[in-house]
Amino acid sequence: MNGTRKLTIVLAIAVSLRVGVDPKPVNAQANPTVNASRSITSYAGRWDLTIRTPTREQPSWILVSEDKGRLEGLMVGLWGHATPTGEIQIKDGAIEFSMPKGEGFPEGTLFNGRIAGGELVGTATTLNGASWRWTGRRAPSLARRSTPRWGEPIRLFDGRDLAGWTFADPTQASIWSVEDGTLVKHGRGSELVTTSRFRDFRLHVEFNCGPMANSGVFLRGRYEVQIETNAAQEAPNRRMGAVYGFIAPEPAFPRTPNVWQSYDITLVGRTVTVVNDGRTVIDHREIPGLTGGAIDSNEASPGPIYLQGTEDGRVAFRNIVITPAQ
C-alpha cells in the first residue's frame, strides 16, 4: 500500500470516527434541558398539601406555575392568605423554595420535595432547625357533569341550641352562646363546625358583625367567605365578602358594624357565587384552592360548614339554612 493511499485511509477513518463521536457531547448538553423541561411540566399545577407537624396533620396548598422556563409558587400555609414563594428551583429533579416573609409558615422555611408515585413528598425545615414531613396530591378539578337539582332546605341552627354543631377545640367553646335566638361569638376561641358534611349547595346565612370584629363562613370547611369590620388596611380580596385571599367582591360593600346583613352563597364544584343583601358581589368565579384555616386538604370530599371563632370581636349569626344539591 503506497503512502498516499495510506494517508487517504487514515483520514477517512478519522473523519468517520469524528462523525460517530461528536453527537454524544451535543446530546449530553441537550439532556439537562430536556430533563429540566420535563420536571417543570411534572410539577406545574395545583397541589393539595398535608403538613405533618409534631402535634397533628395540617392542610396547605400550592399553585406551581411556569413562565418561560421559570417556576414560581403561590402558597397557602397553615394560616393566613395565599403568598408568593418567588422562584422555585429544580435541583436533580427535585424542587426547592423558601417561604418569604408573610403568613402561613415561619419566615425562611425551606421546602424540598420531589414527585414519587404520582405524589409530592418532601420536608419543610424552619430556620431554627425544626423539620416537618409533607405530602401533596394533585388538586381535583371538581367539575360537575350535570346541572344540580336542589333538594330540601335544611335549617342548620334552630335558634335554641347547638344541636348539629361541634367545636374544633372544646376547651375554647365558651366564646359561643345562644342569645335571643341568635348564635353569638364573643372574642377568640374555637371554630364552630357542623356535624353534617356537604358537597354542592346553596347557603343562606345572616350575620351581625360588631365593631373591630372578624369571622368567616367556611364552605366545605375549606374556603372562607370573609366577615369583618377590622380589615380596612387589607387588600380587597381579604375584606368583607371576599373568598379570603383569592377573590375580591365587586363592587365592594360597606363594613357597617352592628347591622344585620345576609349572604346567599352557591357553591358548585369550585364555582362560587356570593350575594350580599340581594346584590351579587362574586359571580360564578372559580376558587383556586384552600384558604387559610381550612379544616383539611381533601378537596374531593364533602365538608362541613364552619363559622370562624379564632378572630377578634363579637359576631352574631341567625337563619342559617343550607339547600344541598342532589
Secondary structure by P-SEA (a helix, b strand, c coil): ccaaaaaaaaaaaaaaaaaacaaaaaaaaaaaaaaaaaaaaaaccccbbbbbcccbbbbbbbbbbbccccccccccccccccccccbbbbcccbbbbbbcccccccccbbbbbbbccccccbbbbcccbbbbbbbbcccccccccccccccccccccccccccccccccccccccccccccbbbbccbbbbbbbccccccbbbbbbbbbccccbbbbbccccccccccccccccccccccccccccccccccccccccbbbbbbbbbcccbbbbbcccccccccccccccccccccccccbbbbbbbbcccbbbbbbccbbbbbcc
